[in-house]
Amino acid sequence: MSNMLRSPEIGKRPYVVRNERDVDTVKDKLHTLAPFVEVSSVTGEGLDVLRNLLFSLPKRRHHQKKIGRPFEFLVENIFNVPGVGPVVSGFVNAGKLDIGDIVYIGPLDDGSFVKTTTKSAHVARINVSHITAGQDATIALSLNKEQRKILRNGMVVVAKDEATSTVTFEAEICIMRGEGATIRENYCTMVHILNIKQAARIVAIEVIHAGSNSTMTSVATFDGAGIENEDETILRAGSIAKVRFQFQKRPEHVRKGMRM
């Protein structure tokens, strides 16, 4: 782990945190230091230091700045409450929603969205008249029996203008150091983009920074009529590249800037 952190691709120095003084030292230098905390799940030693370090870390995201953006709710769980109907729980990633507003939930398997109305909302089990960015909330939606069947984890509840979906997307990735990390076109992996979890296949690779083991190699391919050679980019540990992914099952709501 220490060698990986010191590599040119990451460029951080490991720093062992043992007491409150170390916490004060590292909390404002996370751009250069990588804190290590030794803890014991048997005796509990080190848990107080870990807790203090976590609570002293600066906020990485300021959701109050995203209230002015279009509404976006990440669906993480789905419930069917007797007398209420379908209820979705998740995180308000952006914007503001008032009860009674018209929203769109999706995408479905064909990439479309379902138009619906919010009946009620709860934050920390308290009924509220609106929800805003940065809150964990539940929303009751007005859907018929057939529409309830299409609900799934990984969907989003958005305003009309944001009801878009895609099968392909581009992302800049860094291959961490490790054994057996070899990536090429047609490589399939599970991608996690906020609340989205789906298998995706690599369809194109553009190298930004080649690691020490990255290569452009000539491989033999069989086209049905004969064997021919073609160049293929292979990414290994230490590489940074722009990669185009293709979802394998259904379209998803992906926009520019989402963390992967």
N, C-alpha and C positions, 0 to 999 in steps of 0.2 A: 504494500500500500504506500509506504514512504517513497519508494522508487517511482511509482506511478505519479504521485503528486509532484515530485521534483522534475518530472519530464518536461521538455520544452513546450509540449502541447498544453500542459496545465499550469506549470510554473508557480506552484505554491510550496511553502515550507511547512512541514509538520510541526505542530507545537502542542506539547503535552500540558493539559490543564489539570492542576492538582488542588488549587485553592482559590479563594476569592480574588487574590491579587492577580493570579493568572487570568481569571475571567475578565477583569478590568483591562488587562493588557491586550487580550485577543479580540474583544468585542468590536473595536473600532479599526481592526487591521485585517478583516476577513478577505480583503482583496489580495493579500500577500501570504496570510497564514491560514493553515488548515488545522483547527483544534482537534485534539484527541483527548478523550476522557475515559479513564479506566473505571469500570463499574463491576460490581458483583451482584448477581441475581440471588445469591445465597445469603450473604451478610448485609446487603444493601449499601456497602461501601461505595462511595463515589456518586450515589444518586443525587445527593444534595447539590454537589458541584454541577452535575449535568443539568439539573432543574434550573439552577441559577443562571447557567450559561444560556439555556434556551429562552428564558424570560428576558435576558438582557440583549438578545440579538435584535438588530434594527429590523423594522418592517421592510419586506421586499416588495410588497404591493400595497398601494393606497387606493382602495376601492371607492373611497368617497370622491375621488377625482373622476370616477367613471359614471356618476349618476346622470350626467347630461348625455350619455351615449344611448343608442337604441337599446330597448330591454332585451336581456338575454339570460335565460334561466337554464341551468344544467341539470337535467333529470338524472338522479342517482338511484332512486327507489320508487316503486309503484305499489299502491295499495287500493283495495276496493272496500270502502267503509260503508256498512249497511246504513241506509237512510241518507247517505251523502253522495255516494257514487265514486268515481275514480279520483284518487288523490295522488299527486306526484310530489316527492320530496327531493330537495337538492340545494343548489347554491345559486344565489343571484349574482351573476358574474358582471352585469352592467345594467345601467338604466334604473327605471322606477316603474312599478305596476300598481294601479289602483283597482280595487275590486269592481267587477263589471266591465273591465276593458276587454276588447276583442284581441285574441292572440292566436298564434299558429304553432302547433306542435308537430314535430317530425324530426328528420325525414322518414318517410315510409320506404318500403323496398324499391319503389319506383322513383324515389327522390322527391315526391310531393309532400305537402304539409296539409294538416287538417285544421280548418278554422273552428275555433271554439271560444267560449267566454269563461272568465274566471268567476266562480261563485263565492269563494271565500279563501282566506289565507291565514296561516298561523306561523308565528315566530316564537320558539321556545314554548310551544303549546298554548300560546296566548293569541286570541283572535285579534287580527289587525285589519285596518282599512287599506293599507298599502304596504308594499315591500320595496326595499331599495338595495343597491349594489353593496355587496359585502355581507349580506345576511344569509344564514341557513334557514330555509323556510319550507312550508308545505302549501300546495295550491290545490283546491278542489276545482275540477273542470267540468263543464257541461258537455258530456259526450253520450251518445246512444250505446246500446249493447254491442253493436258491431264495431264501432269505433274504439271501444275499450279494449278489444282483443288485439289491436295493433300497437298498443303501448309497450315500450321496452326501455330498459336502462340504456343510457347513452344518447337519448333524444334531447332536443332543446325546445324550450318554449320561447318564442321570439315575436317581435313585431312583424308586420306584413312585409316591409321592405327588406328585412333580414332573413326571410324564409328562403334560403338558398341551400343547395346541396351539391356535392361533387363526388366523383369516383376517384379522381387522381389529385395529387397535391405534391408540391415540392418542399423539401426541408433541408436545412444545412445540418449535417450530422458530424460528430467526432467519434472515431472508433477508439474506445478505451483499450489500454493495454491488457492483454489476457491471452490465455492459451486457446488456440483454435478459432480466433476471430478472423475469418476470411469472408468477404462480402463481394458479390458480383451481381450482374444483371440476372433477373429471375429468382434471386434470393428472396425467400418468404419469411416474414417475421411478424410478431405481434406488436402493434404500435399502440401507444397510450397517448392520447391527446386530450388533456383535461379529463372529461368523463367518458371519452370514446375509447373503447377497447375492441380492436378488430384486426384480423390478419390482413397484411398488405404485402404486395410483391413489388420488388424494385424493377422498374422498366427502363430507367436511364440513369447514368452516373456522370457527373462533371466534377473532376478533381480540383479542389481549391488548394490544398496543401498535401503533398504526397508524403506519407510516413516513410520511415527507413526501409520498410518491407513492402510498400505498395509497388505494384508493377503494371505495366501494359504488356500483356503477353499474347502469344499466338496460340490459339487452341483449335483442335480439330472438331468440326461439326458435321453431322450427317443430315443432308437435305432430302433424302428419299431417293435421289438419283445417283449420288456419289458423295465422297468425303471432300470437304473443302476447308481451308484455313481462314480464320478471320481474327482480327485483333479484339481483345477483350480487356476491360479495365477491372483489376482486382484490388479491392481495398483491404488493408490489414491494419493492425494496431498502429495508432499514431496518425492515421489519415483524417483529413477534413475534406468533406465533399458535399456538393449540392446533389441531392438524390430525388428522383421522381418516383413516388409510390402510387400503387393502384390498389384500392380496397378490393378484397376478394369476395365479399358477400353482398354488400349493399352500399349505396351512397351515404355520406355523412355530412354534417354541417361543419365545415372547416373554413375558417377565415384567416387572413394574413395576420401573423403575430401570435398565434396560439402556441403554447408551449407543448413540446412533444417529448 
